[in-house]
Amino acid sequence: MKPVNHIKIKKEVSVNELVKQMDSAGVLGAGRLGKAANICEAMIKDRQCKVFLGLAGPLVPGGMREIIIGIIENRWVDVVVTTGATLTHDLGEALGYRHYQGSADADDSELHKKGFDRIYESYMPNKIYEGMEDFIDKNFKKLKEKKSIKEFLWEIGRLTPNKSILKACFENKIPVFCPAISDSGIGLMIWGQLAKGKQVETRAFEDLKEIIDIAWTAKKAGVIYFGGGVPKNYIQQAMQFAKSASYGVQITMDRPESGGSSGAELKEGISWGKMNPKAKFVDLICDATIAMPIIYAALKERL
């Protein structure tokens, strides 16, 4: 057995040095965070491995937008699957709007009167929807003919005036999937166009064919989940058509006992053929807005 090595903080210590010490401690949250960084490093360096990134939860309102863009621009991942809410928040910022620091104890009735929507401690101005409506209306002719959601999202990225998650995916030709795009502000904007009698060619099932093909043809696969929900399950079902994932990192605050996908431990996927029994994988119970910057900073030093 290896001893638990105690973390020693010098006057100055880099994030990577701290993460390595957490790995050396080897147990509990610190040990699992260190292991998560190691597994992420291993799958990114493995040239035979296709890395699938799942993003759920209030990551953009929580300040993670630039890190997500950095992950994509560094080409550490080969596939991105996310929620419509994440892309709505991202597009809003790309159009010049911001999220604001607030309080979970705020008077929500007053916030509503002032035109702010609360995401726990983060506030989003309702005017974001006005900006998105104008953007979609202006560009609808270019968007309506896209056959798949991925192509539709790449086109939004191409048209986005400023830096964004979708622009990074488009420019780096990283496939981005959002199977529940209708469950979002962007979805509402498209529905608004349909309500005016306009039509779209986008077909939801085309993306399923593409992500399964990526998984099927990959020599190896690795999964990284920040949050669970639809993005995690969409990737997990694709893993059934791969040779099962050889690497896995899951960062979640959800619990497994209720049987939901978001809290399911990665080892449960072995029974489905989604995770290889010999895979390197770890479940880290942690707020993604804590784990993501630490892991990213450590990887920046290593890679």
N, C-alpha and C positions, 0 to 999 in steps of 0.2 A: 504494500500500500504506500502511496505517496503521502507525505505529510502536508497539512494545510500550511502554506507559506503566508506569513503575515505581510500585509501591504505596508511599505515604508514610503512615506512622502518626503522627498527632499525639498530644498528651498524652491527649486524649479524642476518640473517634470512635464514631459510632453504627454499628450493624450495617448499616444501609442505606448509609451512606457507604462503609463497607468493601466491601460487595458491589458498589457502583458503581465503586470503584477496581479491583476484581477484573475487572469487565467491561471497564474501560478498559485493563487489562493485555492482555486479549483472547485469551490463549492458555492451553493446557494446562488443568489442573483449575480454576484460579482463573478463567480466562476463561469456561470452560463453566458454572461455577456462576453467574457473573454473568449469562450468557446465559439460563440456566434461570430465574432470578428474573424477567428481562425478559419471557420468553415466558409464564410463569405470570401475570404482571401483565396482559399483553396479552389473554390468553384470558378472564381473569376480568372485565376491563373491557368486552370485546366482548359486548354485550347479545344478539347473535344466536347466540352460541356456547353450546352445552351442554358443560359440563366433566365428564369422566368421570375419577374418581380410583380408581386401583388400589393396594391396600395388601397387601403380603406380607412375610414375615419377622418376626423377634421385636421388633416395634415397641413393643408394650406392655411386655414385659419390659425393653426398652431405654430406657424413660422417655419415650416419645413420645405417650402417651395424651392428655394435656391439649392438646397441639398438634393432634392429629387432631380432637378435640372442637371446638377453636377454629375449625379450617377449616370444619367442618360448620355450627357456630353462626353463623359469619360469612357463610354461604351462598355461599362461593367456588366450590363444586362443586354439580353437579346430580344426580350419580349416584355412589354408592360401591360398589365391588366389593372384597371382601376374603376372607381365609381363615377357616376355622372356628377355627383356632388363635388368630388375633388376637381373634376375638369371645369365645373361651373365656377368654383372659387378661383381656379387658375386663370380662366378666361377673363373673369372680372378684373383681376389684378393686371393682366396683360392689356386691358382696355383703359388702364389708368386709375382704377379704384383701389382702395386699400381696406384691410381689416384692422380693427382697433382694439387695444387693450381695454377690458372692461371688468365687470365684477359678476360673479355668479349670484350675488345677493341683490342685484339690481331689481328695480320695479319694472317688470316686463310690460305692464300696461303703458308706462311712461315711455319705454323704449319703442313700443309700437307706435305711439303718437309721434315720436320724433323720427320715425322711419328707419329704425335699426332692428336687425334680427340678431338674436343672441345664440352663439354656439358655446355654451358654458361661460367661459370668461372672455371669449372673443366676440366682437361685434362686427356685423357686416351691414353696410348701408343698403337699403332697398333700391337705391338708384343704380346699383349694379345691374338689376334686371332691365332697367331702361336702356342702359348702354348695350347690353347683350341683345335686346330686341332690335335696336337700331343696326347693330353689327350683322345679325342674322338676316334681317330684312334686306340690307344692302347687298349681301353676298349670297342670297338664297339661290340665285340662278346657277352659281358655281358649285353649290353644295348639293342641290337636289338630284343631280345625275350620278352621284357616287354610289356604286353598287353595294359596297360593304360599309359597316360602321368604321372599320379601320381607315378606309379611303376617305370617308366623310371627316374623320377626326384629323387625318393628315392634312386635308384641305383647310380645315379651320386653323391648324398650325401654320400652314403656308401663308394664310391671309392675316394672321394675327400681327398687329403692328409692332408689338414689343416682345421681348423675351418671354417664353412660356414653356410649360411642360410639353404641350402639343407641338410647339415650334421646334423644340429640341428633338422630339421623336421624328418629326417630318424631316428635318435637316440631316439627321443621322440615320434615317431609314430604319428606325426601330419600330416594329409593329406595335401598335397600341390598340388594345381592345377594351370596350366598355359595354358588356352585354346588357346592362340595365340603364342605358343612356336615357330612355324615356322617363326614368325615375330621377329627374333632375331639373334644374333651371334651364339647361340647354334643351332638354326634352320638351319643356313647356314652350320654349320659343319656337321649336319646330311644329308643335301642335298648333300654335297660333297661326302659323303659315298655312297649315292644312285646313284650319277653320275658315280661312279666306278662300278655300276652294283650290288651293295649289296642291301639287302632288310631289312625292319624292320617290326615287328609285331604290333607295337604300334597303337592303335585305339583311335582317339580323342573323340568319343562319349561315350566311357566306363566311362570317368570321370564324364560326365554329370549325368549318372545313379547314381554314388556314392554320389556326392554332393547333389542331390535331395533326396536320401535316408537318408542322415544325417539330412537334413532339415525336411523331412517328419516325422522322428521318434523322433525329438527333442521335449521335453516338452515345452521349450522356446527357443528363438533364439535372439542373439544380433549381431549387425554389427558395425564394426569400419572401416572407409575408410580413408586412407591417399592417397589422389588423387582419380581420378575416372577411366574413361576408361573401358576396358574390365574386369578387376578384379571386379569393382563395379557392372557392369551389370550382370556378371556371378553369383555373390552372390544374387543380387536383384531378378533375375529370379528364383533362388532356394527358395527365401522367399515366392514366390507364392505357393509353395508346403509345406511350413511350416504353422504354425498357425499365420503367419505374425510376424515380429520382435517386440519384447517387449522392446528392447533397441536399440539406434542408435546414433553413433557419426560420423560425416563427417567433415574432414578437407580438404578444397579445395581452390584454387584460381580462379576457374572457375565460370562463371555467369550463371543464369538460363534462361535468356531471349532468348538465341539462341535455346533452346529446347533440347540441348544435355544431355546425361546421366551424364557426369562429373560435370555439374553445377546444375543439378536438385536438388532442396531442398528435404530433406528426407520426408517432409510432402506430397509431390507429390506421394510418394509410397503408401499412404493410399488409393488413388483411384484405385491402381492396386492390392490391397490386400497384398502388400509387407511390409507395416508398420502398426502396430496396432494403431488405433485411440487413445488408452489410453497409448501408449508407452511413455517411457522417451527418448527423442531424442533432438539433437542439431546440427545445422550447424555452423561450425566455418570457417570463411573466413580468412585463414592464410597459410603462407608457411609451408609445412609439416616439413621442417628442423628446424623450430622454435618451432612448437607445439609439435612435437614428443619427443624431449629431456625433455621438461618441464613436459609434462604429464607423461612420463616414470619415471622421477625422483620423482615426487609427489607420484605416485603409489608405487614406491619402498619403500618409507617411510610408506605408509599406509598398504601395503600387506606383 
